[in-house]
Amino acid sequence: MKEYNLIQLDNGIRILLHYQDSPITHTCMIVNAGARDEREGKFGVAHFIEHLLFKRTERRSTNQILNRLEQVGGDLNAYTTKEYTCLHASFLNPHLERALDLFEDVLFHSTFPANEIEKEKGVILDEMASYLDSPEESIMDDFEDLLFKGTGLGHNILGLEQDLKALQKEDVIDFMQSNYDTNEIVIAIGGNYSLAQVQRFSNKIFGKIKSNTREGQEVKIVENLGQIITVQKPINQAHYMLGVQTFGIFDDRKTAMLLLNNMLGGFGMSSILNLGIREKYGIAYTIESNFTMYTDTGHFNIYLGTDEEKLKKAVALVFKELNKLKQAPISEYQLKQAKQKFKGQIALAEEGRMSMIIAEAKNLIDYGKVVPLQDVFDKIDVVSTEDLLELSNQYFDESKLTSLSFVPEEE
């Protein structure tokens, strides 16, 4: 049997089967619609829908939805990003039909009753308050909002309080009808099933869904570069972010940028920033870098948290490390070590089977195919020291970098 099999229904919905010899199944349903697809005045509706999908359908009450997989020891959850809405579930193999039927029910037959709409508004308002109480989290969203101000990416996934309070059932239905394109829905299944089994379940459960094709929306990207912003907040520590807009998932330079990010401040304690600042000087209790890509754009950023009196020195040390990467290429030995580390981390991440299944579903939406691990390794292998030097000089230019600082309020 092939490792991967793809089924495409007449309505455009795609089902990916990744055969895995395991008693446990991980599955997800991803819709290519998220916060960036929201219209002004309706910010937060994509995330709001994610909450409401678990509240009532034409066939099930809230309790029946929540218990459907828990009754057999399974797990059901969901999340929203700027570009996607994802439902995911894990359970023992005999319960695949039960899980897929639940996916279909909540996504296509939710009724959005008024009392649940008002109740979930309260839940999300609490979520917003909790988020604001965590400056290390909120600064990351505020920073992205700053970089992409004036675009669909320039607002928080949770939305705005006044928008959320005003949302009604009609807004929810309008967003789904306008953005939930059946050609942009992928269900990925990782488990021990034959293709015939999955085809039978898929046709029975999803085959009756009517096709829905949305019109592509105009993409608007605005350059917001070189801003320096400081915000006083009722906090005890300083939080700092530095970054720049980059490029999206289809750019050939993405592998080199992912490698550069991993070297600089990626996962693990041996990154350049962690060794050069936290370990050497002990002045940043957290320091990391991230490279986020969207379909058409992306951003690189560095985050650190420290005592306010140490912030100036910590920032100076960050720029010192960035300047080193701009001035001369790293050695071939350093490059080889960085590639080995990055490959190992990617391979270990593949052991997280749910993460892998979700990544494969996103591959189908973004590229129309699953990208094999070896292809990823091959692209890492061809990255050169010159590639990293060129990217460093282009994106670590101090005049283009934007910074956002949260500092304690003055007494």
C-alpha positions in Angstrom: 0.0 0.0 0.0 1.2 3.5 -0.8 2.2 5.7 2.1 0.0 8.5 0.8 -3.3 8.3 -1.0 -5.4 11.3 -2.1 -9.2 11.3 -2.7 -10.9 14.3 -4.3 -14.7 14.4 -4.1 -16.9 16.0 -6.8 -17.5 19.0 -4.5 -13.8 19.7 -4.3 -13.1 18.5 -0.7 -9.8 16.5 -0.6 -9.1 13.6 1.8 -5.5 12.6 2.4 -4.8 9.2 3.8 -1.3 8.7 5.4 -1.1 5.0 6.2 0.5 4.4 9.6 0.6 1.1 11.4 -0.7 2.3 14.8 -3.7 1.7 16.9 -4.2 5.4 17.3 -5.6 7.7 14.5 -4.8 11.5 14.2 -7.0 13.4 11.8 -7.6 17.0 11.0 -9.9 19.1 8.8 -8.4 22.4 7.6 -10.3 25.2 5.9 -8.2 27.8 4.0 -9.9 30.7 5.8 -8.7 32.7 8.8 -8.4 36.1 10.4 -6.8 37.8 7.4 -10.1 37.1 5.4 -12.2 39.2 7.8 -13.7 42.5 6.7 -13.1 45.6 8.7 -15.7 45.9 11.4 -16.0 42.1 11.7 -12.5 41.4 13.1 -12.5 38.2 15.2 -15.3 36.4 13.4 -13.1 33.6 12.1 -12.0 32.7 15.7 -15.5 33.2 16.9 -16.8 30.6 14.5 -14.2 28.1 15.8 -15.8 28.5 19.2 -19.4 28.3 17.9 -18.8 25.1 15.9 -18.9 23.1 19.2 -22.1 24.6 20.4 -25.1 23.1 18.5 -25.9 21.5 15.2 -29.1 20.3 13.5 -28.5 16.9 15.0 -26.6 17.4 18.2 -26.6 19.4 21.4 -23.5 21.0 22.8 -23.1 18.1 25.2 -23.5 15.5 22.5 -20.8 17.3 20.4 -18.4 17.4 23.3 -19.0 13.8 24.4 -19.0 12.2 20.9 -15.3 11.4 20.9 -14.7 11.6 24.7 -17.1 8.7 25.1 -14.6 6.5 23.3 -11.5 8.0 24.9 -10.8 10.4 22.0 -9.9 14.1 21.9 -11.4 16.9 19.8 -10.1 20.4 19.5 -9.7 23.3 17.1 -7.7 26.5 16.5 -7.6 29.5 14.2 -4.7 31.2 12.6 -4.4 34.2 10.2 -4.9 32.0 7.2 -6.5 28.7 8.4 -9.2 27.2 10.6 -8.4 23.7 11.9 -10.4 21.0 13.6 -8.4 18.0 14.9 -9.1 14.8 16.7 -7.2 11.7 18.1 -8.8 8.4 18.9 -8.5 4.6 18.6 -8.8 3.3 15.0 -12.3 1.8 15.2 -13.8 5.3 15.6 -12.8 7.0 12.4 -16.3 7.2 11.0 -17.5 8.7 14.2 -14.9 11.4 14.1 -15.4 12.3 10.4 -19.2 12.4 10.9 -18.6 14.8 13.8 -16.3 17.0 11.6 -19.0 17.1 8.9 -21.8 17.9 11.4 -20.1 20.8 13.2 -18.7 22.4 10.0 -21.7 22.2 7.8 -24.7 21.9 10.1 -24.0 24.2 13.1 -27.1 26.3 14.0 -25.4 29.2 15.9 -28.2 29.7 18.5 -28.5 33.3 19.9 -27.9 32.2 23.5 -24.7 30.4 22.6 -23.5 33.4 20.6 -23.8 35.6 23.6 -22.3 33.1 25.9 -19.2 32.6 23.7 -18.7 36.3 23.4 -18.2 36.3 27.2 -15.7 33.4 26.9 -13.7 35.2 24.2 -13.7 38.5 26.2 -12.2 36.6 29.1 -9.6 35.1 26.6 -8.8 38.7 25.5 -8.3 39.8 29.1 -6.1 36.8 29.8 -4.0 37.5 26.7 -3.5 41.2 27.8 -2.3 39.9 31.2 0.5 38.0 29.4 2.8 40.7 27.9 5.2 38.0 26.5 2.4 36.7 24.4 0.5 40.0 23.6 3.7 41.7 22.4 4.2 39.1 19.7 0.7 39.8 18.3 0.9 43.5 18.7 4.3 43.4 16.9 2.8 41.5 13.9 -0.1 44.0 13.9 2.4 46.8 13.7 4.4 45.2 10.8 1.2 44.5 8.8 -0.9 47.5 9.7 -3.3 48.3 6.8 -3.5 44.7 5.6 -5.7 41.7 6.5 -2.8 40.4 8.6 -2.7 43.6 10.7 -5.1 42.6 13.4 -5.2 40.1 16.2 -6.9 36.8 15.7 -9.1 37.4 18.7 -10.4 40.5 17.1 -11.5 43.8 18.6 -13.8 44.0 21.6 -16.3 46.3 19.9 -16.4 44.1 16.8 -16.9 40.9 18.8 -19.7 42.4 20.9 -21.6 43.4 17.7 -21.3 40.1 15.9 -24.5 38.3 15.0 -25.5 35.0 13.5 -25.8 36.6 10.0 -22.1 37.7 10.2 -21.0 34.2 11.1 -23.0 32.6 8.2 -21.8 35.4 5.7 -18.2 34.7 6.6 -18.5 31.0 6.2 -20.4 31.2 2.9 -17.9 33.8 1.6 -14.7 32.0 2.7 -15.3 28.3 3.2 -14.6 27.1 -0.3 -15.0 23.3 -0.6 -12.0 23.3 -3.0 -10.0 24.7 -0.1 -11.0 22.1 2.5 -8.6 19.3 3.3 -9.1 16.3 5.6 -5.9 14.5 6.5 -6.0 11.1 8.2 -3.0 9.3 9.8 -3.9 5.7 10.7 -4.2 2.1 9.9 -6.8 2.0 7.1 -7.2 0.8 3.6 -7.9 3.2 0.8 -11.3 1.5 0.2 -12.3 2.1 3.9 -11.5 5.8 3.7 -13.1 6.2 0.3 -16.3 4.7 1.6 -16.4 6.9 4.7 -15.5 10.0 2.7 -18.2 9.5 0.0 -20.8 8.6 2.6 -20.1 11.6 5.0 -18.7 14.4 2.8 -20.0 13.4 -0.7 -23.4 15.0 -0.1 -21.9 18.4 0.8 -22.8 21.0 -1.9 -19.9 22.6 -3.7 -19.1 26.2 -2.7 -16.5 28.2 -4.6 -15.4 31.6 -3.4 -14.0 34.4 -5.4 -10.3 35.2 -4.7 -9.8 38.4 -2.7 -7.4 41.0 -3.7 -4.2 40.7 -1.6 -2.9 44.0 -0.1 0.5 44.1 1.4 1.8 47.4 2.9 5.4 47.9 3.8 5.8 49.2 7.4 9.5 49.4 8.0 11.9 51.1 10.4 9.5 52.0 13.3 10.7 52.3 16.9 7.8 52.2 19.4 7.8 52.0 23.2 4.7 51.4 25.2 4.4 51.8 29.0 2.4 49.1 30.7 1.6 48.0 34.3 4.3 45.3 34.2 7.5 44.5 36.1 9.8 43.3 33.3 10.6 44.7 29.9 9.6 42.9 26.8 11.2 43.7 23.4 10.7 42.7 19.8 12.7 43.5 16.7 11.9 42.4 13.2 11.0 43.0 9.6 8.7 41.9 6.8 10.1 39.2 4.6 8.6 36.9 2.0 6.0 34.1 1.7 6.0 30.3 1.3 6.6 30.3 -2.4 10.0 32.2 -2.3 13.0 30.0 -3.0 14.9 31.6 -0.2 12.6 30.3 2.5 14.8 27.3 3.4 17.9 29.5 3.9 15.9 31.9 6.0 14.5 29.0 8.1 18.1 27.7 8.7 19.3 31.2 9.5 16.5 31.7 12.0 17.3 28.3 13.6 20.9 29.2 14.0 20.2 32.7 15.4 17.5 32.0 17.9 15.6 28.9 17.1 14.7 25.9 19.3 17.3 24.8 21.8 19.8 26.3 24.1 22.7 26.4 21.7 21.5 29.2 19.4 23.7 32.3 18.7 21.4 34.6 20.7 21.0 32.3 23.7 24.8 31.6 24.0 25.9 35.1 23.2 23.5 37.0 25.4 21.7 34.9 27.9 24.4 32.4 28.8 27.4 34.8 28.4 25.9 37.9 30.1 22.9 36.5 32.0 20.7 39.5 31.1 17.8 38.0 29.1 15.7 35.4 30.8 14.1 34.5 27.5 15.5 35.2 24.0 14.5 33.7 20.7 13.9 34.4 17.1 11.1 33.3 14.8 10.4 33.2 11.0 6.8 33.2 10.1 5.6 32.7 6.5 2.2 33.4 5.0 1.0 32.7 1.4 2.3 36.0 0.1 4.5 37.6 2.8 6.2 36.8 6.1 8.2 38.2 8.9 11.3 37.6 10.9 11.5 38.7 14.6 13.5 38.4 17.7 11.9 38.5 21.2 13.6 39.0 24.5 12.4 39.6 28.1 14.7 41.1 30.7 14.8 43.6 33.6 14.2 47.2 32.3 17.7 48.4 33.4 19.3 45.7 31.3 17.2 46.3 28.2 19.5 48.8 26.5 22.5 46.4 26.8 20.5 43.4 25.7 19.4 45.2 22.5 22.9 46.4 21.8 24.1 42.8 22.1 21.4 41.6 19.7 22.6 44.1 17.1 26.1 43.0 17.7 25.2 39.4 16.8 23.2 40.6 13.7 26.1 42.7 12.5 28.5 39.7 12.7 26.2 37.8 10.4 26.1 40.8 8.0 29.9 41.3 7.9 31.3 37.9 6.9 30.0 34.5 6.0 30.0 31.8 8.6 32.5 29.0 8.2 31.7 25.8 6.3 32.0 23.9 9.6 29.4 26.2 11.3 27.1 25.7 8.3 27.5 21.9 8.4 26.7 21.9 12.2 23.7 24.2 11.7 22.3 21.9 9.0 22.8 18.8 11.1 21.0 20.4 14.0 18.1 21.7 11.9 17.6 18.4 10.1 17.6 16.5 13.5 15.0 18.9 14.9 12.7 18.6 11.9 13.0 14.8 12.0 12.1 14.7 15.7 9.2 17.0 15.1 7.9 14.4 12.6 7.5 12.1 15.6 4.6 14.3 16.7 2.1 12.6 14.5 -0.7 15.1 14.9 1.6 18.0 14.0 2.8 16.0 11.0 -0.8 15.3 9.8 -1.7 19.0 10.1 1.5 19.9 8.2 0.6 17.5 5.4 -2.9 19.0 5.1 -1.5 22.5 4.9 1.0 21.2 2.2 -2.0 20.2 0.1 -3.7 23.5 0.5 -0.6 25.5 -0.2 1.3 23.5 -2.7 -1.2 20.9 -4.0 0.9 18.1 -2.7 2.6 16.6 0.3 6.2 17.7 0.6 8.4 14.6 1.6 10.9 15.0 4.4 13.7 14.1 2.0 12.8 17.0 -0.2 13.1 19.3 2.8 16.5 17.9 3.6 17.7 18.2 0.0 16.8 21.9 0.1 18.7 22.4 3.4 21.8 20.7 1.9 22.1 23.2 -0.9 22.0 26.3 1.3 25.4 28.1 1.2 27.2 30.4 3.5 26.7 33.1 0.8 23.0 32.6 0.9 23.0 33.3 4.7 25.2 36.3 4.3 23.0 37.8 1.6 19.8 37.3 3.6 21.5 38.8 6.7 22.4 41.9 4.8 19.0 42.3 3.2 16.8 41.7 6.3 19.0 42.8 9.3 19.5 46.3 7.9 19.0 48.5 11.0 17.1 51.2 9.0 14.5 48.7 8.0 14.0 46.9 11.3 11.0 47.7 13.5 11.1 47.4 17.2 8.4 47.3 19.9 9.1 47.6 23.6 6.8 47.1 26.5 8.3 48.7 29.6 7.1 49.2 33.2 5.1 52.4 33.8 6.9 55.3 35.4 5.9 55.8 39.0 
